[in-house]
Amino acid sequence: MRIVIALGGNALLRRGEKPDSATQIANVELAVQKLAPLAEEHEVVITHGNGPQVGVLALQSANDPNLTQPYPFDTLGAQTQGMIGYWLLQSLQNNLPGRHVASFVNQTLVLAGDPAFDNPTKFVGQVYNKEESEELAKSRGWIMKADGEYFRRVVGSPKPQRVVETRLIRRMLDIGAVVVCAGGGGIPVVRNEKGKLQGVEAVIDKDLTAATLAEHLDADFLMILTDVPAVMENFGTPEQKEIHRASPAAMRAGGFPAGSMGPKVEAACRFVELTGDVAAIGQLSDAQKIIAGESGTIITPGGNYSGPDEITRRDCKKM
């Protein structure tokens, strides 16, 4: 099978941990040990989050007295792709001796006219008091919005249209490489009036990018890995229970919160609806069990899944 795996932020940095490189490298090693068996049997593309890492770099950039202006978010995204991609690259090479591993700094195309640019809602960076936020809005042109009792910068979160380097990623898969790409949703770019790519200040949802990439790569399986064993119905109530099998329609009716599980559910449902293939949301430690149908929330057009043999049969029908 061809599998696109979206690693959640907890794969690099767990709740309460300081973002030291040694801590993250150790967490990457644990994650790769869980994913390496899948890469031995299947074609694998790994995407990853970058929220805490880009926050650290943004803060450093904003406070650097040698800079006239802080680095823009497209550049910060590229920096985190290089850093995290290097950690994953090295660990995958060490755990999969003899296999080609490719790590990409790549761009994700968004539409310049996406309404998200006119109504930015994605919080980024540190918190400020009211006076500080007003000064930053004036001096740097930032859009600031209330986040609880403080204020934070907000940027647009446009919908990903295509990973620019999709054809190259496909070629790497065709020669048997394990590919790391689309970190943090990819570097947000638009086409300008001359038809050239240029970066924009935005943050793209990483799971939506993973779904878009999986669609364009003709992946058989989209696996979104997080720190919970499955999506929960009636989360936080006495009626809470795990959802093991579902159709996109059933998942969309669940009303999952926009700030946490909602984007993951949307990404998984979008992939299944557009391709007719399989998506799953579950725990990193259960990656192999998810493929086997023994763990996680598995989403298919009809809400049924008995294991990878079913995907093989579906592919034969397509042919």
HUQUI-V936667 format. One record per residue. RES is the residue in three letters. BURIAL is # if it has 24 or more other ideal C-beta (glycine too) atoms within 12 Angstrom, else .. Layout:
RES:BURIAL
RES:BURIAL
This chain:
MET:#
ARG:#
ILE:#
VAL:#
ILE:#
ALA:#
LEU:#
GLY:#
GLY:#
ASN:#
ALA:#
LEU:#
LEU:#
ARG:.
ARG:.
GLY:.
GLU:.
LYS:.
PRO:#
ASP:.
SER:.
ALA:.
THR:.
GLN:#
ILE:#
ALA:.
ASN:#
VAL:#
GLU:#
LEU:#
ALA:#
VAL:#
GLN:.
LYS:#
LEU:#
ALA:#
PRO:.
LEU:#
ALA:#
GLU:.
GLU:.
HIS:#
GLU:#
VAL:#
VAL:#
ILE:#
THR:#
HIS:#
GLY:#
ASN:#
GLY:#
PRO:#
GLN:#
VAL:#
GLY:#
VAL:#
LEU:#
ALA:#
LEU:.
GLN:.
SER:#
ALA:#
ASN:.
ASP:.
PRO:.
ASN:.
LEU:.
THR:.
GLN:.
PRO:#
TYR:#
PRO:#
PHE:#
ASP:#
THR:#
LEU:#
GLY:#
ALA:#
GLN:#
THR:#
GLN:#
GLY:#
MET:#
ILE:#
GLY:#
TYR:#
TRP:#
LEU:#
LEU:#
GLN:.
SER:#
LEU:#
GLN:#
ASN:.
ASN:#
LEU:#
PRO:.
GLY:.
ARG:.
HIS:.
VAL:#
ALA:#
SER:#
PHE:#
VAL:#
ASN:#
GLN:#
THR:#
LEU:#
VAL:#
LEU:.
ALA:#
GLY:.
ASP:.
PRO:.
ALA:#
PHE:#
ASP:.
ASN:.
PRO:#
THR:#
LYS:#
PHE:#
VAL:#
GLY:#
GLN:#
VAL:.
TYR:#
ASN:.
LYS:.
GLU:.
GLU:.
SER:#
GLU:.
GLU:.
LEU:#
ALA:.
LYS:.
SER:.
ARG:.
GLY:.
TRP:#
ILE:#
MET:#
LYS:#
ALA:.
ASP:.
GLY:.
GLU:.
TYR:.
PHE:#
ARG:#
ARG:#
VAL:#
VAL:#
GLY:#
SER:#
PRO:#
LYS:#
PRO:#
GLN:#
ARG:#
VAL:#
VAL:#
GLU:#
THR:#
ARG:.
LEU:.
ILE:#
ARG:#
ARG:.
MET:#
LEU:#
ASP:.
ILE:.
GLY:.
ALA:#
VAL:#
VAL:#
VAL:#
CYS:#
ALA:#
GLY:#
GLY:#
GLY:#
GLY:#
ILE:#
PRO:#
VAL:#
VAL:#
ARG:.
ASN:.
GLU:.
LYS:.
GLY:.
LYS:.
LEU:.
GLN:.
GLY:#
VAL:#
GLU:#
ALA:#
VAL:#
ILE:#
ASP:#
LYS:#
ASP:#
LEU:#
THR:#
ALA:#
ALA:#
THR:#
LEU:#
ALA:#
GLU:#
HIS:#
LEU:#
ASP:#
ALA:#
ASP:#
PHE:#
LEU:#
MET:#
ILE:#
LEU:#
THR:#
ASP:#
VAL:#
PRO:#
ALA:#
VAL:#
MET:#
GLU:.
ASN:.
PHE:.
GLY:.
THR:.
PRO:.
GLU:.
GLN:.
LYS:.
GLU:.
ILE:#
HIS:#
ARG:#
ALA:#
SER:#
PRO:#
ALA:.
ALA:#
MET:#
ARG:.
ALA:.
GLY:#
GLY:.
PHE:#
PRO:.
ALA:.
GLY:.
SER:.
MET:#
GLY:.
PRO:#
LYS:#
VAL:#
GLU:#
ALA:#
ALA:#
CYS:#
ARG:#
PHE:#
VAL:#
GLU:.
LEU:.
THR:#
GLY:.
ASP:#
VAL:#
ALA:#
ALA:#
ILE:#
GLY:#
GLN:#
LEU:#
SER:.
ASP:#
ALA:#
GLN:#
LYS:#
ILE:#
ILE:#
ALA:#
GLY:#
GLU:.
SER:#
GLY:#
THR:#
ILE:#
ILE:#
THR:#
PRO:#
GLY:.
GLY:.
ASN:.
TYR:#
SER:.
GLY:.
PRO:#
ASP:.
GLU:#
ILE:#
THR:.
ARG:.
ARG:#
ASP:.
CYS:.
LYS:.
LYS:.
MET:.
